[in-house]
Amino acid sequence: MTYRALITGASAGLGAEFARQLAARGIDLVLVARDQPRLERLAHVLRSRYDVVVEVLAADLTEPASLELVAERVAARDAPVDILINNAGFGVYAGFEASDIADERRMHELLSWVPLRLAHAAVPGMLERGSGWIMNVASAAAFMPSGTYGAAKNSTVSLSRSLSMRYRSRGVRVTALCPGLLATEFHERMGEDHLPTLPRIAWADTRRVAREGLRALHRGTPVLVSDWRYRLVRPLMAVLPGRMLERLGSTGSPL
């Protein structure tokens, strides 16, 4: 049996790494992002290297019409999506008192509303088939007072836990993957001045995070903090003073 995965934010970074690792396992793909030429280049590489079918669906998920187009693809019964990976995202660097409210709304819609909408499109078909997997890429920032980015990611963790509890017994597994800092374009897109000045050890390996996330999704782990260094830190979050957590959560940009 051939499975199919739809990945948002698939043109670069963690999304592209998910695509590579899934294609290596023989899983067909639907790649979603705004940059169609970049998606086409990735799709060409994956088709050439692996014996998989790769669809490209260019869409800006912050645009309602584009989001509904992707939701329709997720819900399609004739070519079902067995694995949904909600990975698309961006951060607002400006402080809350200075940020553009339109940017804040776009960020929250992409990080919170879009995963909910696409999961809502995916679940009915998955329940009918008796199987399905949904991964919502959240962040270690979800567990820290790290501004509106962390607030949006926290809602994604809550959604994932709720769906996991409700549907696991019916064959649908849902995981919130919570990485820390990743060496991807996420921070670069905000400009060099916004790159966190942290030691190399603070940056997690994208390949390892993707591999751990897919393993957790297969097992049905509701929430996974990745990688090991962030798992070591998480228990401290329950005992550190609030002011210290706030400082840790504002090291220069969202996690």
C-alpha positions, 0 to 999 in steps of 0.5 A: 500500500502506498501512502501519501503525505501533504506537507505545508511549508515544504519549500525549505528547512524542516518542511523540505527535510520531512519531504526528503525523509518521507520520499526515501520511505516510498511515500508519495507527496503533496508539497505546499508553499508559496514559492512554486518554482522552488517547490518544482525544483524540490519535486524534480529532485525527489522524483528523480531520486526516489520512486514516488509521485510528487504533486506541487500545490502553490498556496499562500495559506494566509489567504482564505481562498488558497487555504480552502484550496489546500483544505479541499486537497486534504479532504479529497477522497479519490487521492487521499492524504494519509499523513498531514504535516502542518509545518508552515510558519513565520515569526514577528520579531518586533516587540508587542508594543511596536509590532504591526497588528496585521502581521500579528494576525497573519502569524496567528492565523498561519500558526494556529488557525491553518493547522486547525482548518487542515486537520478539520479537513483531514480527520473525517476521511482518516476516520472513514479509512480507520487510519491517519497521521497528523503532525503539527509543528509547534515549538519549544517556545510554546512552553515559555513566555516567549511573546505572541509566537509562543502563544500561537504555538501553545494553542497548536500543542493544545489542539494536538493533544485534544485531537490525539486523545479524541481520535487515537482509539479510532486509528488517527494519531496526532503529534505536536512536534516542538523543536527549539532553534533550527538552522533554517531560513526561519531566522534569516528571513527576518534579517541578519540583525535578528539572528539569535546570538547563541552558541552552536550547541543551542542549534538543533540538527534539522535532519535529527528533528525531522527523524524524531518527529516522524518516529513520534508520529508513527508511535502516536506520541501526543507531544514531543520536544525535540531534540535531546538538549531541549528535552533536558531543559523542559523540566526546568521550565516548571520550576524556574522563576517567571522573570528568568523564563521571560528572559530565556524566551526573549533571546532575540527571536522566536524559537 
